[in-house]
Amino acid sequence: MDDFQIENHGSVVMVRPLNDAARAWVDENVGLEDWQWLGGAFACEPRMVEHLAAGMVDAGFGVVGL
């Protein structure tokens, strides 16, 4: 089961938590500003997404879209 969906749009990557546990992990582990959220997903720089996804997987989450 997937907990996060990652969409690469070139200059920005959108990361969407797909359930409450995934959203709670983001709230506890990722420093985000309100403006980074758009339609249930948050914007991330492409150079950071691999490290972010590795943290998600290490925490036991399923990630789709990498």
PDBQT receptor file of N, H, CA, C and O in Angstrom, charges set to zero:
ATOM      1  N   MET A   1       0.846  -1.195   0.000  1.00  0.00    +0.000 N 
ATOM      2  CA  MET A   1       0.000   0.000   0.000  1.00  0.00    +0.000 C 
ATOM      3  C   MET A   1       0.878   1.240   0.000  1.00  0.00    +0.000 C 
ATOM      4  O   MET A   1       1.857   1.317   0.743  1.00  0.00    +0.000 OA
ATOM      5  N   ASP A   2       0.535   2.190  -0.817  1.00  0.00    +0.000 N 
ATOM      6  H   ASP A   2      -0.260   2.128  -1.421  1.00  0.00    +0.000 HD
ATOM      7  CA  ASP A   2       1.312   3.415  -0.920  1.00  0.00    +0.000 C 
ATOM      8  C   ASP A   2       0.807   4.454   0.065  1.00  0.00    +0.000 C 
ATOM      9  O   ASP A   2      -0.395   4.624   0.264  1.00  0.00    +0.000 OA
ATOM     10  N   ASP A   3       1.762   5.144   0.674  1.00  0.00    +0.000 N 
ATOM     11  H   ASP A   3       2.739   5.006   0.512  1.00  0.00    +0.000 HD
ATOM     12  CA  ASP A   3       1.448   6.183   1.645  1.00  0.00    +0.000 C 
ATOM     13  C   ASP A   3       1.750   7.581   1.106  1.00  0.00    +0.000 C 
ATOM     14  O   ASP A   3       1.159   8.568   1.546  1.00  0.00    +0.000 OA
ATOM     15  N   PHE A   4       2.676   7.652   0.148  1.00  0.00    +0.000 N 
ATOM     16  H   PHE A   4       3.156   6.850  -0.210  1.00  0.00    +0.000 HD
ATOM     17  CA  PHE A   4       3.057   8.924  -0.463  1.00  0.00    +0.000 C 
ATOM     18  C   PHE A   4       3.096   8.764  -1.975  1.00  0.00    +0.000 C 
ATOM     19  O   PHE A   4       3.511   7.729  -2.496  1.00  0.00    +0.000 OA
ATOM     20  N   GLN A   5       2.659   9.802  -2.666  1.00  0.00    +0.000 N 
ATOM     21  H   GLN A   5       2.322  10.643  -2.243  1.00  0.00    +0.000 HD
ATOM     22  CA  GLN A   5       2.778   9.868  -4.119  1.00  0.00    +0.000 C 
ATOM     23  C   GLN A   5       3.697  11.035  -4.451  1.00  0.00    +0.000 C 
ATOM     24  O   GLN A   5       3.497  12.148  -3.965  1.00  0.00    +0.000 OA
ATOM     25  N   ILE A   6       4.705  10.780  -5.281  1.00  0.00    +0.000 N 
ATOM     26  H   ILE A   6       4.867   9.876  -5.676  1.00  0.00    +0.000 HD
ATOM     27  CA  ILE A   6       5.657  11.814  -5.670  1.00  0.00    +0.000 C 
ATOM     28  C   ILE A   6       5.509  12.060  -7.165  1.00  0.00    +0.000 C 
ATOM     29  O   ILE A   6       5.561  11.129  -7.969  1.00  0.00    +0.000 OA
ATOM     30  N   GLU A   7       5.323  13.335  -7.530  1.00  0.00    +0.000 N 
ATOM     31  H   GLU A   7       5.281  14.092  -6.878  1.00  0.00    +0.000 HD
ATOM     32  CA  GLU A   7       5.138  13.739  -8.922  1.00  0.00    +0.000 C 
ATOM     33  C   GLU A   7       6.230  14.731  -9.301  1.00  0.00    +0.000 C 
ATOM     34  O   GLU A   7       6.294  15.829  -8.747  1.00  0.00    +0.000 OA
ATOM     35  N   ASN A   8       7.085  14.350 -10.240  1.00  0.00    +0.000 N 
ATOM     36  H   ASN A   8       7.032  13.458 -10.690  1.00  0.00    +0.000 HD
ATOM     37  CA  ASN A   8       8.164  15.223 -10.689  1.00  0.00    +0.000 C 
ATOM     38  C   ASN A   8       7.656  16.081 -11.843  1.00  0.00    +0.000 C 
ATOM     39  O   ASN A   8       7.247  15.561 -12.882  1.00  0.00    +0.000 OA
ATOM     40  N   HIS A   9       7.687  17.398 -11.652  1.00  0.00    +0.000 N 
ATOM     41  H   HIS A   9       8.019  17.820 -10.808  1.00  0.00    +0.000 HD
ATOM     42  CA  HIS A   9       7.234  18.337 -12.676  1.00  0.00    +0.000 C 
ATOM     43  C   HIS A   9       8.400  19.177 -13.203  1.00  0.00    +0.000 C 
ATOM     44  O   HIS A   9       8.204  20.295 -13.680  1.00  0.00    +0.000 OA
ATOM     45  N   GLY A  10       9.597  18.634 -13.113  1.00  0.00    +0.000 N 
ATOM     46  H   GLY A  10       9.756  17.726 -12.725  1.00  0.00    +0.000 HD
ATOM     47  CA  GLY A  10      10.774  19.331 -13.627  1.00  0.00    +0.000 C 
ATOM     48  C   GLY A  10      11.417  20.231 -12.599  1.00  0.00    +0.000 C 
ATOM     49  O   GLY A  10      12.319  19.803 -11.879  1.00  0.00    +0.000 OA
ATOM     50  N   SER A  11      10.971  21.466 -12.518  1.00  0.00    +0.000 N 
ATOM     51  H   SER A  11      10.238  21.813 -13.103  1.00  0.00    +0.000 HD
ATOM     52  CA  SER A  11      11.587  22.412 -11.590  1.00  0.00    +0.000 C 
ATOM     53  C   SER A  11      11.016  22.316 -10.183  1.00  0.00    +0.000 C 
ATOM     54  O   SER A  11      11.534  22.946  -9.261  1.00  0.00    +0.000 OA
ATOM     55  N   VAL A  12       9.960  21.537 -10.007  1.00  0.00    +0.000 N 
ATOM     56  H   VAL A  12       9.540  21.024 -10.756  1.00  0.00    +0.000 HD
ATOM     57  CA  VAL A  12       9.373  21.332  -8.691  1.00  0.00    +0.000 C 
ATOM     58  C   VAL A  12       8.837  19.904  -8.622  1.00  0.00    +0.000 C 
ATOM     59  O   VAL A  12       8.363  19.348  -9.613  1.00  0.00    +0.000 OA
ATOM     60  N   VAL A  13       8.923  19.339  -7.441  1.00  0.00    +0.000 N 
ATOM     61  H   VAL A  13       9.308  19.791  -6.637  1.00  0.00    +0.000 HD
ATOM     62  CA  VAL A  13       8.376  18.009  -7.191  1.00  0.00    +0.000 C 
ATOM     63  C   VAL A  13       7.243  18.167  -6.182  1.00  0.00    +0.000 C 
ATOM     64  O   VAL A  13       7.400  18.839  -5.162  1.00  0.00    +0.000 OA
ATOM     65  N   MET A  14       6.107  17.547  -6.471  1.00  0.00    +0.000 N 
ATOM     66  H   MET A  14       5.980  17.001  -7.299  1.00  0.00    +0.000 HD
ATOM     67  CA  MET A  14       4.977  17.594  -5.551  1.00  0.00    +0.000 C 
ATOM     68  C   MET A  14       4.912  16.264  -4.793  1.00  0.00    +0.000 C 
ATOM     69  O   MET A  14       4.964  15.191  -5.392  1.00  0.00    +0.000 OA
ATOM     70  N   VAL A  15       4.799  16.356  -3.484  1.00  0.00    +0.000 N 
ATOM     71  H   VAL A  15       4.757  17.229  -2.997  1.00  0.00    +0.000 HD
ATOM     72  CA  VAL A  15       4.739  15.178  -2.622  1.00  0.00    +0.000 C 
ATOM     73  C   VAL A  15       3.379  15.178  -1.936  1.00  0.00    +0.000 C 
ATOM     74  O   VAL A  15       3.020  16.130  -1.243  1.00  0.00    +0.000 OA
ATOM     75  N   ARG A  16       2.626  14.092  -2.139  1.00  0.00    +0.000 N 
ATOM     76  H   ARG A  16       2.918  13.319  -2.702  1.00  0.00    +0.000 HD
ATOM     77  CA  ARG A  16       1.264  14.010  -1.613  1.00  0.00    +0.000 C 
ATOM     78  C   ARG A  16       1.172  12.882  -0.576  1.00  0.00    +0.000 C 
ATOM     79  O   ARG A  16       1.322  11.710  -0.922  1.00  0.00    +0.000 OA
ATOM     80  N   PRO A  17       0.926  13.232   0.698  1.00  0.00    +0.000 N 
ATOM     81  CA  PRO A  17       0.630  12.187   1.681  1.00  0.00    +0.000 C 
ATOM     82  C   PRO A  17      -0.765  11.617   1.380  1.00  0.00    +0.000 C 
ATOM     83  O   PRO A  17      -1.717  12.370   1.176  1.00  0.00    +0.000 OA
ATOM     84  N   LEU A  18      -0.873  10.295   1.355  1.00  0.00    +0.000 N 
ATOM     85  H   LEU A  18      -0.099   9.684   1.521  1.00  0.00    +0.000 HD
ATOM     86  CA  LEU A  18      -2.123   9.652   0.946  1.00  0.00    +0.000 C 
ATOM     87  C   LEU A  18      -2.985   9.169   2.099  1.00  0.00    +0.000 C 
ATOM     88  O   LEU A  18      -4.068   8.629   1.875  1.00  0.00    +0.000 OA
ATOM     89  N   ASN A  19      -2.526   9.355   3.324  1.00  0.00    +0.000 N 
ATOM     90  H   ASN A  19      -1.646   9.794   3.506  1.00  0.00    +0.000 HD
ATOM     91  CA  ASN A  19      -3.329   8.952   4.477  1.00  0.00    +0.000 C 
ATOM     92  C   ASN A  19      -2.931   9.774   5.701  1.00  0.00    +0.000 C 
ATOM     93  O   ASN A  19      -1.973  10.547   5.657  1.00  0.00    +0.000 OA
ATOM     94  N   ASP A  20      -3.667   9.601   6.781  1.00  0.00    +0.000 N 
ATOM     95  H   ASP A  20      -4.444   8.974   6.817  1.00  0.00    +0.000 HD
ATOM     96  CA  ASP A  20      -3.430  10.402   7.988  1.00  0.00    +0.000 C 
ATOM     97  C   ASP A  20      -2.062  10.138   8.608  1.00  0.00    +0.000 C 
ATOM     98  O   ASP A  20      -1.423  11.068   9.102  1.00  0.00    +0.000 OA
ATOM     99  N   ALA A  21      -1.600   8.885   8.592  1.00  0.00    +0.000 N 
ATOM    100  H   ALA A  21      -2.119   8.130   8.191  1.00  0.00    +0.000 HD
ATOM    101  CA  ALA A  21      -0.295   8.560   9.167  1.00  0.00    +0.000 C 
ATOM    102  C   ALA A  21       0.822   9.244   8.384  1.00  0.00    +0.000 C 
ATOM    103  O   ALA A  21       1.781   9.748   8.970  1.00  0.00    +0.000 OA
ATOM    104  N   ALA A  22       0.695   9.260   7.070  1.00  0.00    +0.000 N 
ATOM    105  H   ALA A  22      -0.084   8.851   6.594  1.00  0.00    +0.000 HD
ATOM    106  CA  ALA A  22       1.696   9.920   6.233  1.00  0.00    +0.000 C 
ATOM    107  C   ALA A  22       1.698  11.424   6.492  1.00  0.00    +0.000 C 
ATOM    108  O   ALA A  22       2.764  12.034   6.585  1.00  0.00    +0.000 OA
ATOM    109  N   ARG A  23       0.531  12.021   6.608  1.00  0.00    +0.000 N 
ATOM    110  H   ARG A  23      -0.334  11.526   6.533  1.00  0.00    +0.000 HD
ATOM    111  CA  ARG A  23       0.444  13.461   6.886  1.00  0.00    +0.000 C 
ATOM    112  C   ARG A  23       1.037  13.786   8.255  1.00  0.00    +0.000 C 
ATOM    113  O   ARG A  23       1.712  14.803   8.414  1.00  0.00    +0.000 OA
ATOM    114  N   ALA A  24       0.789  12.935   9.230  1.00  0.00    +0.000 N 
ATOM    115  H   ALA A  24       0.241  12.109   9.101  1.00  0.00    +0.000 HD
ATOM    116  CA  ALA A  24       1.348  13.147  10.563  1.00  0.00    +0.000 C 
ATOM    117  C   ALA A  24       2.875  13.074  10.510  1.00  0.00    +0.000 C 
ATOM    118  O   ALA A  24       3.553  13.856  11.177  1.00  0.00    +0.000 OA
ATOM    119  N   TRP A  25       3.422  12.141   9.724  1.00  0.00    +0.000 N 
ATOM    120  H   TRP A  25       2.871  11.506   9.183  1.00  0.00    +0.000 HD
ATOM    121  CA  TRP A  25       4.872  12.029   9.598  1.00  0.00    +0.000 C 
ATOM    122  C   TRP A  25       5.453  13.306   8.997  1.00  0.00    +0.000 C 
ATOM    123  O   TRP A  25       6.477  13.806   9.461  1.00  0.00    +0.000 OA
ATOM    124  N   VAL A  26       4.797  13.830   7.965  1.00  0.00    +0.000 N 
ATOM    125  H   VAL A  26       3.965  13.424   7.587  1.00  0.00    +0.000 HD
ATOM    126  CA  VAL A  26       5.244  15.084   7.346  1.00  0.00    +0.000 C 
ATOM    127  C   VAL A  26       5.228  16.202   8.385  1.00  0.00    +0.000 C 
ATOM    128  O   VAL A  26       6.202  16.944   8.513  1.00  0.00    +0.000 OA
ATOM    129  N   ASP A  27       4.136  16.322   9.122  1.00  0.00    +0.000 N 
ATOM    130  H   ASP A  27       3.345  15.719   9.018  1.00  0.00    +0.000 HD
ATOM    131  CA  ASP A  27       4.018  17.380  10.122  1.00  0.00    +0.000 C 
ATOM    132  C   ASP A  27       5.117  17.304  11.170  1.00  0.00    +0.000 C 
ATOM    133  O   ASP A  27       5.588  18.334  11.652  1.00  0.00    +0.000 OA
ATOM    134  N   GLU A  28       5.533  16.082  11.531  1.00  0.00    +0.000 N 
ATOM    135  H   GLU A  28       5.151  15.245  11.139  1.00  0.00    +0.000 HD
ATOM    136  CA  GLU A  28       6.545  15.889  12.573  1.00  0.00    +0.000 C 
ATOM    137  C   GLU A  28       7.977  15.968  12.047  1.00  0.00    +0.000 C 
ATOM    138  O   GLU A  28       8.886  16.286  12.813  1.00  0.00    +0.000 OA
ATOM    139  N   ASN A  29       8.200  15.690  10.777  1.00  0.00    +0.000 N 
ATOM    140  H   ASN A  29       7.461  15.431  10.155  1.00  0.00    +0.000 HD
ATOM    141  CA  ASN A  29       9.560  15.507  10.282  1.00  0.00    +0.000 C 
ATOM    142  C   ASN A  29      10.015  16.441   9.168  1.00  0.00    +0.000 C 
ATOM    143  O   ASN A  29      11.201  16.481   8.841  1.00  0.00    +0.000 OA
ATOM    144  N   VAL A  30       9.096  17.184   8.587  1.00  0.00    +0.000 N 
ATOM    145  H   VAL A  30       8.133  17.151   8.852  1.00  0.00    +0.000 HD
ATOM    146  CA  VAL A  30       9.448  18.052   7.457  1.00  0.00    +0.000 C 
ATOM    147  C   VAL A  30       9.062  19.482   7.818  1.00  0.00    +0.000 C 
ATOM    148  O   VAL A  30       7.910  19.754   8.159  1.00  0.00    +0.000 OA
ATOM    149  N   GLY A  31      10.013  20.377   7.743  1.00  0.00    +0.000 N 
ATOM    150  H   GLY A  31      10.948  20.156   7.466  1.00  0.00    +0.000 HD
ATOM    151  CA  GLY A  31       9.740  21.782   8.045  1.00  0.00    +0.000 C 
ATOM    152  C   GLY A  31       9.139  22.474   6.833  1.00  0.00    +0.000 C 
ATOM    153  O   GLY A  31       9.852  22.799   5.884  1.00  0.00    +0.000 OA
ATOM    154  N   LEU A  32       7.841  22.697   6.861  1.00  0.00    +0.000 N 
ATOM    155  H   LEU A  32       7.262  22.432   7.632  1.00  0.00    +0.000 HD
ATOM    156  CA  LEU A  32       7.147  23.302   5.718  1.00  0.00    +0.000 C 
ATOM    157  C   LEU A  32       6.480  24.613   6.111  1.00  0.00    +0.000 C 
ATOM    158  O   LEU A  32       6.080  24.815   7.258  1.00  0.00    +0.000 OA
ATOM    159  N   GLU A  33       6.378  25.477   5.143  1.00  0.00    +0.000 N 
ATOM    160  H   GLU A  33       6.703  25.313   4.211  1.00  0.00    +0.000 HD
ATOM    161  CA  GLU A  33       5.597  26.707   5.280  1.00  0.00    +0.000 C 
ATOM    162  C   GLU A  33       4.224  26.450   4.667  1.00  0.00    +0.000 C 
ATOM    163  O   GLU A  33       4.088  25.583   3.804  1.00  0.00    +0.000 OA
ATOM    164  N   ASP A  34       3.216  27.185   5.096  1.00  0.00    +0.000 N 
ATOM    165  H   ASP A  34       3.326  27.889   5.797  1.00  0.00    +0.000 HD
ATOM    166  CA  ASP A  34       1.859  27.006   4.566  1.00  0.00    +0.000 C 
ATOM    167  C   ASP A  34       1.790  27.166   3.054  1.00  0.00    +0.000 C 
ATOM    168  O   ASP A  34       1.014  26.479   2.390  1.00  0.00    +0.000 OA
ATOM    169  N   TRP A  35       2.605  28.076   2.502  1.00  0.00    +0.000 N 
ATOM    170  H   TRP A  35       3.235  28.634   3.041  1.00  0.00    +0.000 HD
ATOM    171  CA  TRP A  35       2.540  28.344   1.064  1.00  0.00    +0.000 C 
ATOM    172  C   TRP A  35       3.056  27.177   0.225  1.00  0.00    +0.000 C 
ATOM    173  O   TRP A  35       2.819  27.141  -0.982  1.00  0.00    +0.000 OA
ATOM    174  N   GLN A  36       3.758  26.219   0.842  1.00  0.00    +0.000 N 
ATOM    175  H   GLN A  36       3.951  26.248   1.823  1.00  0.00    +0.000 HD
ATOM    176  CA  GLN A  36       4.271  25.073   0.091  1.00  0.00    +0.000 C 
ATOM    177  C   GLN A  36       3.183  24.048  -0.226  1.00  0.00    +0.000 C 
ATOM    178  O   GLN A  36       3.377  23.194  -1.092  1.00  0.00    +0.000 OA
ATOM    179  N   TRP A  37       2.050  24.119   0.456  1.00  0.00    +0.000 N 
ATOM    180  H   TRP A  37       1.892  24.812   1.159  1.00  0.00    +0.000 HD
ATOM    181  CA  TRP A  37       0.948  23.171   0.240  1.00  0.00    +0.000 C 
ATOM    182  C   TRP A  37       0.046  23.658  -0.881  1.00  0.00    +0.000 C 
ATOM    183  O   TRP A  37      -0.312  24.835  -0.938  1.00  0.00    +0.000 OA
ATOM    184  N   LEU A  38      -0.318  22.741  -1.774  1.00  0.00    +0.000 N 
ATOM    185  H   LEU A  38      -0.026  21.785  -1.727  1.00  0.00    +0.000 HD
ATOM    186  CA  LEU A  38      -1.227  23.051  -2.863  1.00  0.00    +0.000 C 
ATOM    187  C   LEU A  38      -2.047  21.812  -3.176  1.00  0.00    +0.000 C 
ATOM    188  O   LEU A  38      -1.503  20.813  -3.648  1.00  0.00    +0.000 OA
ATOM    189  N   GLY A  39      -3.335  21.861  -2.922  1.00  0.00    +0.000 N 
ATOM    190  H   GLY A  39      -3.777  22.672  -2.538  1.00  0.00    +0.000 HD
ATOM    191  CA  GLY A  39      -4.223  20.751  -3.257  1.00  0.00    +0.000 C 
ATOM    192  C   GLY A  39      -3.882  19.441  -2.575  1.00  0.00    +0.000 C 
ATOM    193  O   GLY A  39      -4.024  18.381  -3.184  1.00  0.00    +0.000 OA
ATOM    194  N   GLY A  40      -3.439  19.483  -1.339  1.00  0.00    +0.000 N 
ATOM    195  H   GLY A  40      -3.324  20.344  -0.844  1.00  0.00    +0.000 HD
ATOM    196  CA  GLY A  40      -3.139  18.261  -0.599  1.00  0.00    +0.000 C 
ATOM    197  C   GLY A  40      -1.738  17.729  -0.795  1.00  0.00    +0.000 C 
ATOM    198  O   GLY A  40      -1.388  16.694  -0.228  1.00  0.00    +0.000 OA
ATOM    199  N   ALA A  41      -0.925  18.415  -1.588  1.00  0.00    +0.000 N 
ATOM    200  H   ALA A  41      -1.210  19.256  -2.049  1.00  0.00    +0.000 HD
ATOM    201  CA  ALA A  41       0.464  18.028  -1.796  1.00  0.00    +0.000 C 
ATOM    202  C   ALA A  41       1.354  19.225  -1.460  1.00  0.00    +0.000 C 
ATOM    203  O   ALA A  41       0.904  20.370  -1.477  1.00  0.00    +0.000 OA
ATOM    204  N   PHE A  42       2.621  18.944  -1.157  1.00  0.00    +0.000 N 
ATOM    205  H   PHE A  42       2.987  18.013  -1.143  1.00  0.00    +0.000 HD
ATOM    206  CA  PHE A  42       3.533  20.047  -0.895  1.00  0.00    +0.000 C 
ATOM    207  C   PHE A  42       4.659  20.055  -1.927  1.00  0.00    +0.000 C 
ATOM    208  O   PHE A  42       5.049  19.017  -2.463  1.00  0.00    +0.000 OA
ATOM    209  N   ALA A  43       5.163  21.251  -2.183  1.00  0.00    +0.000 N 
ATOM    210  H   ALA A  43       4.846  22.094  -1.747  1.00  0.00    +0.000 HD
ATOM    211  CA  ALA A  43       6.227  21.443  -3.153  1.00  0.00    +0.000 C 
ATOM    212  C   ALA A  43       7.579  21.172  -2.507  1.00  0.00    +0.000 C 
ATOM    213  O   ALA A  43       7.827  21.540  -1.359  1.00  0.00    +0.000 OA
ATOM    214  N   CYS A  44       8.444  20.519  -3.273  1.00  0.00    +0.000 N 
ATOM    215  H   CYS A  44       8.243  20.220  -4.206  1.00  0.00    +0.000 HD
ATOM    216  CA  CYS A  44       9.778  20.173  -2.816  1.00  0.00    +0.000 C 
ATOM    217  C   CYS A  44      10.757  20.417  -3.958  1.00  0.00    +0.000 C 
ATOM    218  O   CYS A  44      10.424  20.199  -5.123  1.00  0.00    +0.000 OA
ATOM    219  N   GLU A  45      11.957  20.865  -3.626  1.00  0.00    +0.000 N 
ATOM    220  H   GLU A  45      12.227  21.042  -2.679  1.00  0.00    +0.000 HD
ATOM    221  CA  GLU A  45      12.988  21.021  -4.647  1.00  0.00    +0.000 C 
ATOM    222  C   GLU A  45      13.438  19.645  -5.120  1.00  0.00    +0.000 C 
ATOM    223  O   GLU A  45      13.580  18.730  -4.309  1.00  0.00    +0.000 OA
ATOM    224  N   PRO A  46      13.663  19.486  -6.423  1.00  0.00    +0.000 N 
ATOM    225  CA  PRO A  46      14.073  18.186  -6.949  1.00  0.00    +0.000 C 
ATOM    226  C   PRO A  46      15.321  17.620  -6.281  1.00  0.00    +0.000 C 
ATOM    227  O   PRO A  46      15.425  16.405  -6.115  1.00  0.00    +0.000 OA
ATOM    228  N   ARG A  47      16.274  18.474  -5.893  1.00  0.00    +0.000 N 
ATOM    229  H   ARG A  47      16.189  19.461  -6.028  1.00  0.00    +0.000 HD
ATOM    230  CA  ARG A  47      17.507  17.974  -5.282  1.00  0.00    +0.000 C 
ATOM    231  C   ARG A  47      17.289  17.388  -3.895  1.00  0.00    +0.000 C 
ATOM    232  O   ARG A  47      18.161  16.690  -3.379  1.00  0.00    +0.000 OA
ATOM    233  N   MET A  48      16.151  17.658  -3.288  1.00  0.00    +0.000 N 
ATOM    234  H   MET A  48      15.443  18.226  -3.707  1.00  0.00    +0.000 HD
ATOM    235  CA  MET A  48      15.876  17.176  -1.930  1.00  0.00    +0.000 C 
ATOM    236  C   MET A  48      15.001  15.937  -1.888  1.00  0.00    +0.000 C 
ATOM    237  O   MET A  48      14.930  15.278  -0.851  1.00  0.00    +0.000 OA
ATOM    238  N   VAL A  49      14.339  15.602  -2.972  1.00  0.00    +0.000 N 
ATOM    239  H   VAL A  49      14.397  16.137  -3.815  1.00  0.00    +0.000 HD
ATOM    240  CA  VAL A  49      13.300  14.576  -2.934  1.00  0.00    +0.000 C 
ATOM    241  C   VAL A  49      13.852  13.182  -2.649  1.00  0.00    +0.000 C 
ATOM    242  O   VAL A  49      13.183  12.394  -1.982  1.00  0.00    +0.000 OA
ATOM    243  N   GLU A  50      15.053  12.852  -3.132  1.00  0.00    +0.000 N 
ATOM    244  H   GLU A  50      15.596  13.492  -3.674  1.00  0.00    +0.000 HD
ATOM    245  CA  GLU A  50      15.590  11.520  -2.860  1.00  0.00    +0.000 C 
ATOM    246  C   GLU A  50      15.846  11.319  -1.376  1.00  0.00    +0.000 C 
ATOM    247  O   GLU A  50      15.563  10.248  -0.840  1.00  0.00    +0.000 OA
ATOM    248  N   HIS A  51      16.375  12.328  -0.708  1.00  0.00    +0.000 N 
ATOM    249  H   HIS A  51      16.605  13.198  -1.143  1.00  0.00    +0.000 HD
ATOM    250  CA  HIS A  51      16.615  12.239   0.739  1.00  0.00    +0.000 C 
ATOM    251  C   HIS A  51      15.300  12.156   1.503  1.00  0.00    +0.000 C 
ATOM    252  O   HIS A  51      15.173  11.398   2.465  1.00  0.00    +0.000 OA
ATOM    253  N   LEU A  52      14.334  12.938   1.066  1.00  0.00    +0.000 N 
ATOM    254  H   LEU A  52      14.437  13.554   0.285  1.00  0.00    +0.000 HD
ATOM    255  CA  LEU A  52      13.014  12.918   1.695  1.00  0.00    +0.000 C 
ATOM    256  C   LEU A  52      12.363  11.551   1.538  1.00  0.00    +0.000 C 
ATOM    257  O   LEU A  52      11.839  10.999   2.506  1.00  0.00    +0.000 OA
ATOM    258  N   ALA A  53      12.389  11.003   0.335  1.00  0.00    +0.000 N 
ATOM    259  H   ALA A  53      12.814  11.451  -0.452  1.00  0.00    +0.000 HD
ATOM    260  CA  ALA A  53      11.792   9.691   0.080  1.00  0.00    +0.000 C 
ATOM    261  C   ALA A  53      12.506   8.599   0.872  1.00  0.00    +0.000 C 
ATOM    262  O   ALA A  53      11.864   7.670   1.362  1.00  0.00    +0.000 OA
ATOM    263  N   ALA A  54      13.824   8.703   1.000  1.00  0.00    +0.000 N 
ATOM    264  H   ALA A  54      14.346   9.457   0.602  1.00  0.00    +0.000 HD
ATOM    265  CA  ALA A  54      14.564   7.717   1.790  1.00  0.00    +0.000 C 
ATOM    266  C   ALA A  54      14.108   7.747   3.245  1.00  0.00    +0.000 C 
ATOM    267  O   ALA A  54      13.985   6.696   3.875  1.00  0.00    +0.000 OA
ATOM    268  N   GLY A  55      13.859   8.927   3.779  1.00  0.00    +0.000 N 
ATOM    269  H   GLY A  55      13.959   9.780   3.267  1.00  0.00    +0.000 HD
ATOM    270  CA  GLY A  55      13.348   9.040   5.142  1.00  0.00    +0.000 C 
ATOM    271  C   GLY A  55      11.969   8.427   5.283  1.00  0.00    +0.000 C 
ATOM    272  O   GLY A  55      11.666   7.799   6.297  1.00  0.00    +0.000 OA
ATOM    273  N   MET A  56      11.144   8.601   4.286  1.00  0.00    +0.000 N 
ATOM    274  H   MET A  56      11.390   9.112   3.462  1.00  0.00    +0.000 HD
ATOM    275  CA  MET A  56       9.805   8.008   4.295  1.00  0.00    +0.000 C 
ATOM    276  C   MET A  56       9.896   6.483   4.302  1.00  0.00    +0.000 C 
ATOM    277  O   MET A  56       9.219   5.818   5.087  1.00  0.00    +0.000 OA
ATOM    278  N   VAL A  57      10.724   5.942   3.436  1.00  0.00    +0.000 N 
ATOM    279  H   VAL A  57      11.274   6.481   2.798  1.00  0.00    +0.000 HD
ATOM    280  CA  VAL A  57      10.887   4.487   3.351  1.00  0.00    +0.000 C 
ATOM    281  C   VAL A  57      11.494   3.945   4.651  1.00  0.00    +0.000 C 
ATOM    282  O   VAL A  57      11.061   2.908   5.153  1.00  0.00    +0.000 OA
ATOM    283  N   ASP A  58      12.485   4.638   5.190  1.00  0.00    +0.000 N 
ATOM    284  H   ASP A  58      12.837   5.480   4.782  1.00  0.00    +0.000 HD
ATOM    285  CA  ASP A  58      13.095   4.218   6.459  1.00  0.00    +0.000 C 
ATOM    286  C   ASP A  58      12.079   4.196   7.588  1.00  0.00    +0.000 C 
ATOM    287  O   ASP A  58      12.202   3.402   8.521  1.00  0.00    +0.000 OA
ATOM    288  N   ALA A  59      11.069   5.068   7.510  1.00  0.00    +0.000 N 
ATOM    289  H   ALA A  59      10.969   5.713   6.752  1.00  0.00    +0.000 HD
ATOM    290  CA  ALA A  59      10.017   5.115   8.528  1.00  0.00    +0.000 C 
ATOM    291  C   ALA A  59       8.942   4.065   8.287  1.00  0.00    +0.000 C 
ATOM    292  O   ALA A  59       7.997   3.953   9.068  1.00  0.00    +0.000 OA
ATOM    293  N   GLY A  60       9.080   3.291   7.207  1.00  0.00    +0.000 N 
ATOM    294  H   GLY A  60       9.848   3.382   6.572  1.00  0.00    +0.000 HD
ATOM    295  CA  GLY A  60       8.139   2.209   6.939  1.00  0.00    +0.000 C 
ATOM    296  C   GLY A  60       7.005   2.549   5.987  1.00  0.00    +0.000 C 
ATOM    297  O   GLY A  60       6.060   1.773   5.848  1.00  0.00    +0.000 OA
ATOM    298  N   PHE A  61       7.085   3.691   5.333  1.00  0.00    +0.000 N 
ATOM    299  H   PHE A  61       7.853   4.322   5.446  1.00  0.00    +0.000 HD
ATOM    300  CA  PHE A  61       6.037   4.103   4.417  1.00  0.00    +0.000 C 
ATOM    301  C   PHE A  61       6.302   3.597   3.003  1.00  0.00    +0.000 C 
ATOM    302  O   PHE A  61       7.450   3.384   2.613  1.00  0.00    +0.000 OA
ATOM    303  N   GLY A  62       5.239   3.410   2.253  1.00  0.00    +0.000 N 
ATOM    304  H   GLY A  62       4.307   3.583   2.571  1.00  0.00    +0.000 HD
ATOM    305  CA  GLY A  62       5.342   3.075   0.834  1.00  0.00    +0.000 C 
ATOM    306  C   GLY A  62       5.293   4.344   0.020  1.00  0.00    +0.000 C 
ATOM    307  O   GLY A  62       4.480   5.231   0.279  1.00  0.00    +0.000 OA
ATOM    308  N   VAL A  63       6.173   4.428  -0.975  1.00  0.00    +0.000 N 
ATOM    309  H   VAL A  63       6.833   3.707  -1.186  1.00  0.00    +0.000 HD
ATOM    310  CA  VAL A  63       6.283   5.624  -1.815  1.00  0.00    +0.000 C 
ATOM    311  C   VAL A  63       6.126   5.196  -3.268  1.00  0.00    +0.000 C 
ATOM    312  O   VAL A  63       6.762   4.238  -3.707  1.00  0.00    +0.000 OA
ATOM    313  N   VAL A  64       5.287   5.899  -4.013  1.00  0.00    +0.000 N 
ATOM    314  H   VAL A  64       4.771   6.678  -3.657  1.00  0.00    +0.000 HD
ATOM    315  CA  VAL A  64       5.096   5.639  -5.440  1.00  0.00    +0.000 C 
ATOM    316  C   VAL A  64       5.453   6.892  -6.214  1.00  0.00    +0.000 C 
ATOM    317  O   VAL A  64       5.192   8.008  -5.766  1.00  0.00    +0.000 OA
ATOM    318  N   GLY A  65       6.056   6.699  -7.389  1.00  0.00    +0.000 N 
ATOM    319  H   GLY A  65       6.268   5.792  -7.753  1.00  0.00    +0.000 HD
ATOM    320  CA  GLY A  65       6.308   7.813  -8.274  1.00  0.00    +0.000 C 
ATOM    321  C   GLY A  65       7.750   8.209  -8.415  1.00  0.00    +0.000 C 
ATOM    322  O   GLY A  65       8.049   9.131  -9.173  1.00  0.00    +0.000 OA
ATOM    323  N   LEU A  66       8.650   7.569  -7.733  1.00  0.00    +0.000 N 
ATOM    324  H   LEU A  66       8.408   6.820  -7.117  1.00  0.00    +0.000 HD
ATOM    325  CA  LEU A  66      10.066   7.911  -7.889  1.00  0.00    +0.000 C 
ATOM    326  C   LEU A  66      10.640   7.236  -9.097  1.00  0.00    +0.000 C 
ATOM    327  O   LEU A  66      11.823   7.403  -9.394  1.00  0.00    +0.000 OA
TER     328      LEU A  66
